[in-house]
Amino acid sequence: MIKLHGMPLSNYYNVVKAIMLEKEIPFEEVNVKPNQESEYLSKSPMGKVPCMETTAGFLTETSVMLEYIEDLCVGESLYPTDAFNKAKCRELLRYLELYIELPARRLYGDVFFGRPASDAEKATVKKLLEKGFSALDRIAKFEPYFAGAELTYVDFYAFFGLSPVFGVCKKVWKWDAMNEISGIKPLFDLMNERDSVSQVKADQASNT
């Protein structure tokens, strides 16, 4: 059985967990925080979460785990069937990661852990996020899902990945970023109706 190492407060952990629940893949949760202990580094070389333990060995990086889950061919695929639209999903995943979640992460210490960031850092991050959200708005479809009419990996990644980003925007700049892209709020409403998402959110709430 697959073991998912990590913690419910990690948005990346919750992406993988929700998708495994959605696909009804049996797995065991191993609660661990990011750390630099040698025992954990032997599983996750950067000490990050999540980390996935399979019968063949350990996997790290969320996008790699999603590809592994897809290649298991369990349940319905969460990718389009044609090559181009599948590539567009991967493109959206990269935009969400590189141009939105990664810049916002620079202020997570300020917003969530009480480590103040400078005004210059906040201004830099805001510019990056404005550019990232504008780019995302150009390539997202919201018909009603991110990549089109069908639910894909992108929707889970966006739901859990963007939630802390919106928290940063609201707290640092009183910026209601969620409503700047017209399709995001309806998408989040759809995702909140899924049993897999509800379970992950409940587990997250019980661990805060």
Sequence and secondary structure as in RCSB ss.txt:
>XXXX:A:sequence
MIKLHGMPLSNYYNVVKAIMLEKEIPFEEVNVKPNQESEYLSKSPMGKVPCMETTAGFLTETSVMLEYIEDLCVG
ESLYPTDAFNKAKCRELLRYLELYIELPARRLYGDVFFGRPASDAEKATVKKLLEKGFSALDRIAKFEPYFAGAE
LTYVDFYAFFGLSPVFGVCKKVWKWDAMNEISGIKPLFDLMNERDSVSQVKADQASNT
>XXXX:A:secstr
 EEEEE TT HHHHHHHHHHHHTT  EEEEE      HHHHTTSTT  S EEEETTEEEESHHHHHHHHHHTT S
S SS SSHHHHHHHHHHHHHIIIIIIHHHHTTHHHHHS     HHHHHHHHHHHHHHHHHHHHH   SSBTTBSS
  HHHHHHHHHHHHHHHHHHHHH   GGGTSTTHHHHHHHHHTSHHHHHHHHHHHHT 
